[in-house]
Amino acid sequence: MIYLDHAATTPVSKEVLDAMLPYFTEKFGNPSSIYRVGREAKDAVNESRATVAGLLGASPSEIIFTSGATESNNIALKGVCQSAANILMNTPHVIVSSVEHHCVLDSAKYLAKSYGVDVTYLPVNKEGLVNPEDVKNAIRDNTAIISVMYGNNETGAIEPIAEIGEIVKKAKEERKKNGNALPLVFHTDAVQAFQYLDTNVDTLSVDMLSLTAHKFYGPKGVGLLYMRKGTKFYPQQQGGAQERGLRAGTENVPYIVGMAKAMELVKADIENYKLKIENLRDYLIERISKEIPEAELVGPKDSEKRLPHIAAFLFKRIEGESILINLDMLDIAASSGSACTSGSLEPSHVTKAMGFADMDAHGAIRFSLGKMNSKADIDELMKHLPGIVEKLRAMSPIK
Ligand SMILES: *Cc1c(COP(=O)(O)O)cnc(C)c1O
């Protein structure tokens, strides 16, 4: 198999699996129990918390382990809005970018529908980038949370998080001066960016940050939410006192251990690895651009503003899904947009927000690279892709 869909998920690396295994069997204790195996499990969770906090430039008490970024993003928006509604005694306002992952957009939609929360959807330019000035202009006295992703999962566009962070900082000072007691929270979904970019929470000036382990060689079903000390947040899950009462439920010990290990491993060799993946991506972009007519690279032209592992193209006059089926017959895995929207045949909200016509957006294909890939994989892909595109275009009713 040639796997070119690392933005959808990645295999669990051997070291991660080895770190996890004892916590399924001999070290099976419940971290809340006082006897030895319980204490061992608790120590493992604590150590993992310290590791991931260190990698984010945070303190251990600012980490909430979750079931993945979907949960992290849901509770970030809902937990902050609930607290804000209580402070305001009125419905708050939320700002999200229009290219967020569905779990952010749908959480905002849910808050609007169920509680009348007002939502501003920030536009993006043709390259998929948010303008920090638009964030500044969108902030209102009752804005509770601003959520802008760090790196886009469909296009690889890197959003100007640190710049937005500075704007939010100023807006917070302004509020203090004006006696507005409503906290302003800046959240970022850093799922795709974590492996490649600086994710220090102070450098970025973020109050909340979401991650999920399976996008960087950890297991599926575990993630985290970083929450800056003092952030006002209502827990969304009630029960035990786990995660300092912020997320009830017995900790997923083996998966938490696996996530910490995965995070440690990817950050350890970040510079070399980043360069390798960037070179592969540029080779892929160069070959597709040269060898396939009417293939438009989606996202920022400036490669500094692109995540190293993602290259998305619009192949004009054909369906992305048809290309994928043809590639699958050769055991080559790629995707159209995001894994969550594929199958719906609706053009992605991301390409739509970037201003592409629906007709062109239908021909979107995302290649996302990772540890498993080499130049030979790209060469193999390019043995077939030009022919597939040509064949499909010959059958296309659109000329
Ligand atoms: C994959 C992904 C998510 C969701 O992660 P889950 O593990 O499915 O909860 C959220 N945001 C981005 C940008 C993603 O790529």
The ligand as an SDF file (V2000), in Angstrom:
LIG
                    3D

 15 15  0  0  0  0  0  0  0  0999 V2000
   -8.7040   14.9180   12.9270 C   0  0  0  0  0  0  0  0  0  0  0  0
   -9.0080   16.3020   13.3260 C   0  0  0  0  0  0  0  0  0  0  0  0
   -9.9060   16.6000   14.3780 C   0  0  0  0  0  0  0  0  0  0  0  0
  -10.7150   15.5350   15.0970 C   0  0  0  0  0  0  0  0  0  0  0  0
   -9.9510   14.6040   15.7650 O   0  0  0  0  0  0  0  0  0  0  0  0
  -10.6670   13.2900   16.3420 P   0  0  0  0  0  0  0  0  0  0  0  0
   -9.5540   12.4210   16.7150 O   0  0  0  0  0  0  0  0  0  0  0  0
  -11.5210   12.7200   15.2480 O   0  0  0  0  0  0  0  0  0  0  0  0
  -11.5150   13.7220   17.4900 O   0  0  0  0  0  0  0  0  0  0  0  0
  -10.0870   17.9130   14.7160 C   0  0  0  0  0  0  0  0  0  0  0  0
   -9.4490   18.8990   14.0780 N   0  0  0  0  0  0  0  0  0  0  0  0
   -8.5900   18.6680   13.0720 C   0  0  0  0  0  0  0  0  0  0  0  0
   -7.8990   19.8060   12.4200 C   0  0  0  0  0  0  0  0  0  0  0  0
   -8.3490   17.3660   12.6570 C   0  0  0  0  0  0  0  0  0  0  0  0
   -7.5120   17.1430   11.6370 O   0  0  0  0  0  0  0  0  0  0  0  0
  1  2  1  0
  2  3  1  0
  2 14  2  0
  3  4  1  0
  3 10  2  0
  4  5  1  0
  5  6  1  0
  6  7  2  0
  6  8  1  0
  6  9  1  0
 10 11  1  0
 11 12  2  0
 12 13  1  0
 12 14  1  0
 14 15  1  0
M  END
$$$$
